């Protein structure tokens, strides 16, 4: 039985995953799963990039509690993240971990990457010329105009994609042009390829926002601008995906002189709050997700005893999923 730990950014997914792994290990002698140990497959697109550590809140190796983590640091900042390529590699990592007798935990908030690993998702091919033409049109007339075109051609896809997300709008129109089929047709029913318990943390929104604001300031205090400066030498500014990542886009603006540090902190927090809203909407649509309410302190810290309670609840849900899973 696999476990997916998903949900909005800054909600505590990495902490829950590792706490749950320890709880499962302690409980394993009383379980019938037969799993020996656990391994994490990352499903956060930004954490695929080497060197993008501070801004992505990537767990340092010393804080991974000896648990193997896959699909972290597999791309350079010059490379474009591809969900289709991720699907192939992440599925291979998951199968290899299970061949070793380990339980697989999928951890991250990039919803399409999660589904690429858990669902029977087919990714249509690309056409560089069509994409380039769409990107040129977006630059000329604005992303909103392309979204309106998508809304007329594929209303289901437009409902799932924000008008401001020009990159995804372009991709949806590209798929329509290449395949003749709507982009929404590529998103199948919510159905696991391998039995999986889907867990998501749900902090009260004001507390989550406070946690996001604190994290935005913390990553700049920890040296995000300096990290971005190093990555510029490695091609960050020339990349197609990495420089758009929240935090790094703002750090680059500081380096370019178009933002002050304080403006960058505030812009990063605002962008992260919007990202959290999109993630919550994405995962709310998935009927498999078990939401675990989380009580945080007003400043965003865990309330006393809350991590232990949340971990116990997660363990209960995993065990219930194991009992109800069909025998193979």
LINPEPE-V368397 format. One record per pair of residues at least 12 apart in sequence whose ideal C-beta (glycine too) atoms are under 10 Angstrom apart, sorted by the first residue. I is the first residue (numbers start at 0). J is the second residue. D is the distance in whole Angstrom. If there is no record, write none. Layout:
((I J D) (I J D))
This chain:
((0 30 10) (0 32 6) (0 34 8) (0 102 7) (0 103 9) (0 193 8) (0 194 5) (0 195 7) (0 196 6) (0 317 7) (0 318 9) (0 320 6) (0 321 5) (0 322 10) (0 323 10) (0 324 6) (1 40 9) (1 93 7) (1 96 10) (1 97 8) (1 102 7) (1 103 5) (1 104 7) (1 105 7) (1 116 9) (1 117 8) (1 191 8) (1 192 9) (1 193 6) (1 194 7) (1 195 4) (1 196 7) (1 197 9) (1 317 10) (1 320 10) (2 15 10) (2 16 8) (2 19 7) (2 20 9) (2 23 9) (2 37 8) (2 39 10) (2 102 7) (2 103 7) (2 104 5) (2 105 7) (2 106 9) (2 195 7) (2 196 5) (2 197 8) (2 198 7) (2 313 8) (2 316 9) (2 317 6) (2 320 8) (3 16 10) (3 40 9) (3 42 8) (3 103 9) (3 104 8) (3 105 4) (3 106 8) (3 107 9) (3 113 6) (3 114 10) (3 116 8) (3 117 6) (3 191 9) (3 195 5) (3 196 7) (3 197 5) (3 198 7) (3 199 9) (3 282 10) (3 285 10) (3 287 8) (3 288 8) (4 16 5) (4 17 10) (4 19 7) (4 39 9) (4 42 9) (4 104 6) (4 105 7) (4 106 5) (4 107 8) (4 108 9) (4 113 10) (4 196 9) (4 197 8) (4 198 5) (4 199 8) (4 200 8) (4 291 10) (4 313 8) (5 42 7) (5 105 8) (5 106 8) (5 107 7) (5 108 6) (5 109 9) (5 110 7) (5 113 6) (5 114 10) (5 117 10) (5 197 6) (5 198 7) (5 199 5) (5 200 9) (5 278 8) (5 281 9) (5 282 6) (5 285 8) (5 287 10) (5 288 7) (6 107 9) (6 108 6) (6 110 10) (6 197 10) (6 198 8) (6 199 4) (6 200 5) (6 201 7) (6 202 9) (6 207 10) (6 275 9) (6 278 7) (6 279 8) (6 281 10) (6 282 6) (6 288 8) (6 290 8) (6 291 9) (6 293 9) (7 108 6) (7 199 8) (7 200 8) (7 201 8) (7 202 8) (7 204 9) (7 207 7) (7 210 10) (7 211 9) (7 271 9) (7 272 9) (7 274 8) (7 275 4) (7 276 8) (7 277 9) (7 278 4) (7 279 5) (7 280 10) (7 281 9) (7 282 8) (8 43 8) (8 45 10) (8 55 10) (8 56 8) (8 107 10) (8 108 5) (8 109 10) (8 207 9) (8 210 9) (8 211 7) (8 214 8) (8 245 8) (8 271 6) (8 272 9) (8 274 6) (8 275 5) (8 277 10) (8 278 6) (8 279 10) (9 56 8) (9 108 9) (9 200 10) (9 202 8) (9 207 7) (9 208 9) (9 209 10) (9 210 5) (9 211 5) (9 212 9) (9 213 9) (9 214 5) (9 215 9) (9 271 7) (9 272 9) (9 274 9) (9 275 7) (9 299 8) (10 108 8) (10 199 8) (10 200 4) (10 201 7) (10 202 6) (10 206 10) (10 207 6) (10 210 8) (10 211 9) (10 275 8) (10 278 9) (10 279 9) (10 291 10) (10 293 7) (10 295 9) (11 200 5) (11 202 8) (11 207 10) (11 210 8) (11 291 10) (11 293 7) (11 295 9) (11 299 10) (11 301 7) (11 305 9) (11 306 8) (11 309 8) (12 42 9) (12 43 9) (12 56 10) (12 104 10) (12 106 6) (12 107 7) (12 108 7) (12 198 9) (12 199 8) (12 200 6) (13 39 9) (13 41 10) (13 43 9) (13 46 10) (13 56 8) (13 57 9) (13 58 5) (13 62 9) (13 63 9) (13 68 10) (13 106 6) (13 107 9) (14 58 9) (14 62 10) (14 200 9) (14 301 8) (14 306 7) (14 309 9) (14 310 9) (15 104 10) (15 106 8) (15 198 7) (15 199 10) (15 200 6) (15 291 8) (15 293 9) (15 306 8) (15 309 6) (15 310 7) (15 312 10) (15 313 6) (16 37 9) (16 39 6) (16 58 10) (16 63 10) (16 66 8) (16 68 10) (16 104 5) (16 105 9) (16 106 5) (16 107 10) (16 198 9) (16 313 9) (17 37 9) (17 39 8) (17 58 8) (17 62 8) (17 63 7) (17 64 5) (17 65 10) (17 66 6) (17 68 10) (17 104 9) (17 106 9) (17 310 10) (18 64 9) (18 306 6) (18 307 8) (18 309 8) (18 310 4) (18 311 10) (18 313 8) (18 314 9) (19 37 8) (19 102 10) (19 104 7) (19 106 10) (19 198 8) (19 309 9) (19 310 6) (19 311 10) (19 312 10) (19 313 5) (19 314 6) (19 316 10) (19 317 7) (20 36 8) (20 37 4) (20 38 9) (20 39 8) (20 64 8) (20 65 10) (20 66 6) (20 101 10) (20 102 8) (20 104 7) (20 310 10) (21 37 9) (21 64 7) (21 66 9) (21 310 8) (22 307 9) (22 310 5) (22 311 7) (22 313 8) (22 314 5) (22 317 9) (23 36 9) (23 37 7) (23 102 7) (23 104 9) (23 310 10) (23 313 9) (23 314 7) (23 317 7) (23 318 9) (24 36 7) (24 37 8) (24 102 9) (25 314 9) (26 314 6) (26 317 9) (26 318 8) (27 102 9) (29 318 9) (30 314 10) (30 317 9) (30 318 7) (30 321 7) (31 318 10) (31 321 7) (31 322 9) (32 102 7) (32 317 9) (32 318 9) (32 321 6) (32 324 10) (33 100 8) (33 102 10) (34 97 9) (34 100 7) (34 101 7) (34 102 4) (34 103 9) (34 321 10) (35 99 8) (35 100 4) (35 101 6) (35 102 8) (36 65 9) (36 66 8) (36 67 9) (36 96 9) (36 99 8) (36 100 7) (36 101 5) (36 102 7) (37 66 6) (37 67 9) (37 96 8) (37 101 6) (37 102 4) (37 103 7) (37 104 6) (38 66 7) (38 67 4) (38 68 8) (38 69 7) (38 92 8) (38 93 8) (38 95 9) (38 96 4) (38 97 9) (38 99 8) (38 101 5) (38 102 8) (38 103 6) (38 104 7) (39 58 9) (39 63 8) (39 66 6) (39 67 7) (39 68 5) (39 69 7) (39 70 9) (39 71 9) (39 92 10) (39 96 9) (39 101 10) (39 102 10) (39 103 8) (39 104 5) (39 105 8) (39 106 5) (39 107 9) (40 67 10) (40 68 8) (40 69 5) (40 70 6) (40 71 9) (40 85 10) (40 88 9) (40 89 5) (40 90 9) (40 91 10) (40 92 5) (40 93 5) (40 96 7) (40 103 6) (40 104 7) (40 105 5) (40 106 7) (40 107 9) (40 112 10) (40 113 10) (40 116 7) (41 55 10) (41 57 9) (41 58 10) (41 68 6) (41 69 7) (41 70 4) (41 71 5) (41 72 9) (41 73 9) (41 85 9) (41 89 8) (41 92 9) (41 104 10) (41 105 8) (41 106 6) (41 107 6) (41 109 9) (41 112 9) (42 70 7) (42 85 8) (42 89 7) (42 104 10) (42 105 5) (42 106 6) (42 107 3) (42 108 8) (42 109 6) (42 110 9) (42 111 9) (42 112 5) (42 113 5) (42 114 9) (42 115 8) (42 116 6) (42 117 9) (43 55 7) (43 56 9) (43 57 8) (43 70 9) (43 71 9) (43 106 8) (43 107 4) (43 108 6) (43 109 6) (43 112 8) (43 113 10) (44 70 10) (44 74 10) (44 80 5) (44 81 10) (44 82 8) (44 85 8) (44 107 8) (44 108 9) (44 109 4) (44 111 8) (44 112 6) (44 240 8) (44 241 10) (44 244 8) (45 57 8) (45 80 8) (45 107 9) (45 108 10) (45 109 8) (45 240 9) (45 241 8) (45 243 10) (45 244 5) (45 245 8) (45 246 9) (45 247 8) (46 58 9) (46 68 9) (46 70 8) (46 71 5) (46 72 8) (46 73 9) (46 74 10) (46 106 10) (46 107 7) (46 109 9) (46 244 10) (47 70 6) (47 71 7) (47 72 8) (47 73 5) (47 74 5) (47 78 9) (47 80 6) (47 81 10) (47 84 10) (47 85 7) (47 88 9) (47 89 10) (47 107 10) (47 109 9) (47 112 9) (47 240 9) (47 241 9) (48 71 9) (48 72 7) (48 73 8) (48 74 5) (48 75 7) (48 76 6) (48 77 10) (48 78 8) (48 80 8) (48 230 9) (48 235 9) (48 238 9) (48 240 8) (48 241 5) (48 244 8) (48 247 9) (49 71 9) (49 72 4) (49 73 8) (49 74 7) (49 75 6) (49 76 7) (49 78 10) (49 230 9) (49 233 9) (49 241 10) (50 72 8) (50 74 10) (50 75 8) (50 76 6) (50 226 7) (50 227 9) (50 229 7) (50 230 5) (50 233 7) (50 235 8) (50 241 9) (51 72 9) (51 74 9) (51 76 7) (51 223 10) (51 226 8) (51 227 9) (51 230 7) (51 235 8) (51 241 6) (51 244 7) (51 246 9) (51 247 7) (52 71 10) (52 72 9) (52 218 10) (52 221 9) (52 222 10) (52 223 9) (52 226 7) (53 217 9) (53 218 5) (53 219 9) (53 220 10) (53 221 5) (53 222 6) (53 223 5) (53 224 9) (53 225 9) (53 226 5) (53 227 9) (53 246 8) (53 247 10) (53 250 9) (54 214 10) (54 215 10) (54 218 5) (54 219 9) (54 221 9) (54 222 10) (54 223 5) (54 224 10) (54 226 7) (54 227 8) (54 230 10) (54 241 10) (54 244 7) (54 245 7) (54 246 3) (54 247 5) (54 248 10) (54 249 9) (54 250 7) (54 267 8) (55 71 9) (55 218 9) (55 244 7) (55 245 9) (55 246 8) (55 247 9) (56 214 7) (56 217 9) (56 218 7) (56 221 10) (56 246 9) (57 71 7) (57 72 8) (58 71 9) (58 106 10) (60 72 10) (66 101 9) (66 104 8) (67 92 9) (67 96 7) (67 99 9) (67 101 8) (68 92 10) (68 104 10) (68 106 8) (69 88 8) (69 89 7) (69 91 9) (69 92 4) (69 93 8) (69 95 9) (69 96 7) (69 103 9) (69 105 10) (70 85 7) (70 88 7) (70 89 5) (70 92 6) (70 93 10) (70 105 10) (70 106 10) (70 107 9) (70 112 9) (70 116 9) (73 85 9) (73 88 7) (73 89 10) (73 92 10) (74 238 9) (74 240 8) (74 241 8) (75 230 10) (75 233 7) (75 234 7) (75 235 9) (75 238 8) (75 241 8) (76 227 10) (76 230 5) (76 231 9) (76 233 6) (76 234 6) (76 235 4) (76 236 9) (76 237 8) (76 238 5) (76 239 10) (76 240 9) (76 241 4) (76 242 8) (76 244 9) (76 247 9) (77 230 10) (77 233 7) (77 234 4) (77 235 8) (77 236 10) (77 237 6) (77 238 5) (77 239 8) (77 240 10) (77 241 8) (78 234 9) (78 238 7) (78 239 8) (78 240 8) (78 241 8) (79 238 7) (79 239 5) (79 240 5) (79 241 9) (80 109 9) (80 112 9) (80 238 10) (80 239 9) (80 240 5) (80 241 8) (80 244 9) (81 122 8) (81 125 9) (81 240 9) (82 109 8) (82 111 5) (82 112 6) (82 114 9) (82 115 5) (82 116 10) (82 120 8) (82 122 6) (82 170 10) (83 115 8) (83 120 9) (83 121 9) (83 122 4) (83 123 9) (83 124 9) (83 125 9) (84 115 10) (84 122 9) (85 109 9) (85 111 9) (85 112 6) (85 115 6) (85 116 8) (85 122 10) (86 111 10) (86 112 8) (86 114 9) (86 115 4) (86 116 7) (86 118 10) (86 120 7) (86 121 10) (86 122 7) (87 115 9) (87 122 10) (88 116 10) (89 103 10) (89 105 8) (89 112 8) (89 113 10) (89 115 7) (89 116 5) (89 117 10) (90 115 8) (90 116 6) (90 117 10) (90 192 9) (90 193 10) (92 116 9) (93 105 8) (93 116 7) (93 117 10) (93 192 10) (93 193 8) (94 193 9) (97 193 8) (102 317 9) (103 116 9) (103 193 8) (103 195 9) (104 195 10) (104 196 10) (104 198 10) (104 317 10) (105 117 7) (105 195 7) (105 197 9) (106 198 10) (107 278 10) (108 199 9) (108 274 8) (108 275 8) (108 277 10) (108 278 5) (108 279 10) (108 281 9) (108 282 8) (109 278 8) (109 281 9) (110 159 10) (110 277 8) (110 278 7) (110 280 9) (110 281 4) (110 282 6) (110 284 9) (110 285 8) (111 159 10) (111 167 9) (111 186 9) (111 281 8) (113 195 10) (113 197 8) (113 281 9) (113 282 9) (113 285 9) (114 186 8) (114 187 9) (114 189 8) (114 191 10) (114 281 9) (114 285 8) (116 191 10) (116 192 9) (116 193 9) (116 195 9) (117 189 9) (117 190 9) (117 191 5) (117 192 7) (117 193 8) (117 195 5) (117 197 8) (117 285 10) (117 287 8) (118 186 8) (118 187 6) (118 188 8) (118 189 7) (118 190 6) (118 191 7) (118 192 7) (118 195 10) (118 285 10) (118 287 10) (119 187 6) (119 188 9) (119 190 7) (119 191 9) (119 192 6) (120 185 7) (120 186 7) (120 187 7) (120 192 9) (121 184 9) (121 185 6) (121 186 10) (121 187 8) (122 170 10) (122 174 9) (122 185 7) (123 170 9) (123 173 8) (123 174 5) (123 175 9) (123 177 6) (123 178 5) (123 180 8) (123 182 8) (123 184 9) (123 185 6) (124 173 9) (124 174 9) (124 177 6) (124 178 8) (125 170 8) (125 173 7) (125 174 9) (125 177 7) (126 173 6) (126 174 10) (126 176 7) (126 177 5) (126 178 10) (127 173 10) (129 169 9) (129 172 8) (129 173 5) (129 174 10) (129 175 10) (129 176 5) (129 177 6) (130 169 6) (130 170 8) (130 172 9) (130 173 5) (130 176 9) (130 177 9) (131 169 10) (131 173 10) (132 169 10) (132 172 10) (132 173 9) (132 176 9) (133 145 7) (133 148 10) (133 165 9) (133 168 8) (133 169 5) (133 170 9) (133 171 10) (133 172 5) (133 173 6) (133 176 8) (134 165 8) (134 166 9) (134 169 6) (134 173 10) (136 148 9) (136 169 9) (136 172 9) (137 165 5) (137 166 9) (137 168 7) (137 169 6) (137 172 9) (138 165 9) (141 162 10) (141 165 8) (142 161 10) (142 162 7) (142 163 7) (142 164 8) (142 165 3) (142 166 9) (142 167 10) (142 168 6) (142 169 8) (143 162 5) (143 163 8) (143 165 9) (143 168 9) (144 162 9) (144 168 10) (145 162 9) (145 165 7) (145 168 5) (145 169 7) (145 171 9) (145 172 6) (146 160 7) (146 161 8) (146 162 4) (146 163 8) (146 164 8) (146 165 8) (146 167 9) (146 168 5) (146 169 10) (146 171 9) (146 172 9) (147 162 8) (147 168 10) (148 168 9) (148 171 10) (148 172 7) (148 175 10) (149 162 9) (149 167 9) (149 168 6) (149 169 9) (149 171 5) (149 172 6) (149 175 8) (149 181 9) (149 182 8) (150 162 9) (150 168 10) (152 171 9) (152 172 7) (152 175 6) (152 176 10) (152 181 7) (152 182 9) (153 171 6) (153 172 8) (153 174 9) (153 175 6) (153 180 9) (153 181 4) (153 182 6) (153 183 6) (153 184 9) (154 181 9) (154 183 8) (155 181 7) (155 182 8) (155 183 4) (155 184 9) (155 186 8) (156 168 9) (156 170 10) (156 171 5) (156 172 9) (156 174 9) (156 175 8) (156 181 6) (156 182 4) (156 183 4) (156 184 9) (156 185 9) (156 186 8) (157 171 8) (157 181 10) (157 182 9) (157 183 9) (158 183 8) (159 171 9) (159 182 9) (159 183 7) (159 186 8) (159 277 10) (159 280 9) (159 281 8) (159 284 8) (160 182 8) (160 183 10) (160 277 10) (161 273 9) (161 276 10) (161 277 7) (161 280 9) (163 273 9) (163 277 10) (164 277 8) (166 239 9) (166 240 9) (166 243 8) (167 182 9) (168 182 10) (170 182 7) (171 183 8) (171 185 9) (186 284 10) (188 286 10) (189 284 8) (189 285 5) (189 286 6) (189 287 6) (189 288 9) (190 287 9) (191 287 7) (191 324 10) (193 324 10) (193 327 10) (194 320 7) (194 321 8) (194 323 9) (194 324 4) (194 325 7) (194 327 8) (195 287 8) (195 320 8) (195 324 9) (196 287 8) (196 288 10) (196 289 7) (196 313 9) (196 316 6) (196 317 5) (196 318 9) (196 319 8) (196 320 4) (196 321 8) (196 323 10) (196 324 9) (197 282 8) (197 285 7) (197 286 9) (197 287 4) (197 288 5) (197 289 6) (197 290 10) (197 316 9) (197 320 9) (198 287 10) (198 288 7) (198 289 5) (198 290 8) (198 291 6) (198 309 9) (198 312 9) (198 313 5) (198 316 6) (198 317 8) (198 320 10) (199 278 9) (199 279 9) (199 282 5) (199 283 9) (199 285 9) (199 287 10) (199 288 5) (199 289 7) (199 290 5) (199 291 7) (200 290 8) (200 291 6) (200 292 8) (200 293 5) (200 309 7) (200 313 9) (201 279 8) (201 282 9) (201 283 10) (201 288 10) (201 290 5) (201 291 6) (201 292 5) (201 293 6) (202 275 10) (202 291 10) (202 292 8) (202 293 4) (202 294 8) (202 295 5) (202 299 8) (202 301 10) (202 305 10) (203 292 8) (203 293 8) (203 294 7) (203 295 7) (203 297 10) (204 272 9) (204 275 9) (204 276 9) (204 279 9) (205 295 9) (205 297 8) (205 299 10) (206 293 8) (206 294 8) (206 295 4) (206 296 7) (206 297 7) (206 298 8) (206 299 6) (206 300 9) (206 302 9) (207 272 8) (207 275 6) (207 279 9) (207 293 9) (207 295 7) (207 299 7) (208 268 8) (208 271 9) (208 272 6) (208 275 8) (208 299 8) (209 295 8) (209 296 9) (209 297 7) (209 298 6) (209 299 4) (209 300 9) (210 271 10) (210 275 10) (210 295 6) (210 296 9) (210 298 8) (210 299 3) (210 300 8) (210 301 10) (211 267 9) (211 268 6) (211 269 9) (211 270 10) (211 271 5) (211 272 6) (211 274 9) (211 275 6) (211 299 8) (212 264 9) (212 265 9) (212 267 9) (212 268 5) (212 269 9) (212 271 8) (212 272 8) (212 298 9) (212 299 8) (213 268 9) (213 298 7) (213 299 5) (213 300 9) (214 246 9) (214 267 9) (214 268 8) (214 271 7) (214 299 8) (215 245 9) (215 246 8) (215 249 9) (215 263 9) (215 264 5) (215 265 8) (215 266 9) (215 267 4) (215 268 4) (215 269 9) (215 270 9) (215 271 6) (215 272 9) (216 261 10) (216 264 5) (216 265 9) (216 267 9) (216 268 8) (217 264 10) (218 245 10) (218 246 6) (218 249 10) (218 250 9) (218 264 9) (218 267 7) (218 271 10) (219 246 8) (219 249 9) (219 250 8) (219 253 9) (219 260 7) (219 261 9) (219 263 7) (219 264 5) (219 267 7) (220 264 9) (222 250 10) (223 246 6) (223 247 8) (223 249 8) (223 250 5) (223 253 9) (223 260 10) (223 263 9) (223 264 9) (223 267 8) (224 246 10) (224 247 10) (224 249 9) (224 250 5) (224 251 9) (224 253 5) (224 254 7) (224 260 7) (224 263 8) (225 250 9) (225 254 10) (226 246 9) (226 247 8) (226 250 8) (227 242 9) (227 246 8) (227 247 6) (227 248 9) (227 249 9) (227 250 4) (227 251 6) (227 252 10) (227 253 8) (227 254 6) (228 250 8) (228 251 9) (228 253 9) (228 254 6) (230 242 9) (230 247 8) (230 250 9) (230 251 9) (231 247 10) (231 250 9) (231 251 7) (231 254 7) (235 247 7) (235 250 9) (235 251 7) (235 254 10) (236 251 6) (236 254 9) (236 255 9) (244 270 10) (245 266 9) (245 267 6) (245 268 9) (245 269 10) (245 270 5) (245 271 6) (245 273 9) (245 274 6) (246 263 8) (246 264 10) (246 266 9) (246 267 5) (246 268 10) (246 270 8) (246 271 8) (247 267 9) (248 263 9) (248 266 8) (248 267 8) (248 270 8) (249 262 8) (249 263 4) (249 264 8) (249 265 9) (249 266 5) (249 267 5) (249 268 10) (249 269 10) (249 270 8) (250 263 6) (250 267 8) (251 263 9) (252 266 8) (253 266 10) (287 320 10) (289 312 9) (289 313 8) (289 315 10) (289 316 5) (289 317 9) (289 319 9) (289 320 9) (291 308 9) (291 309 6) (291 310 10) (291 312 5) (291 313 6) (291 315 10) (291 316 8) (292 305 10) (292 308 10) (292 309 9) (292 312 9) (293 305 6) (293 306 9) (293 308 9) (293 309 6) (293 312 10) (294 308 8) (294 309 9))
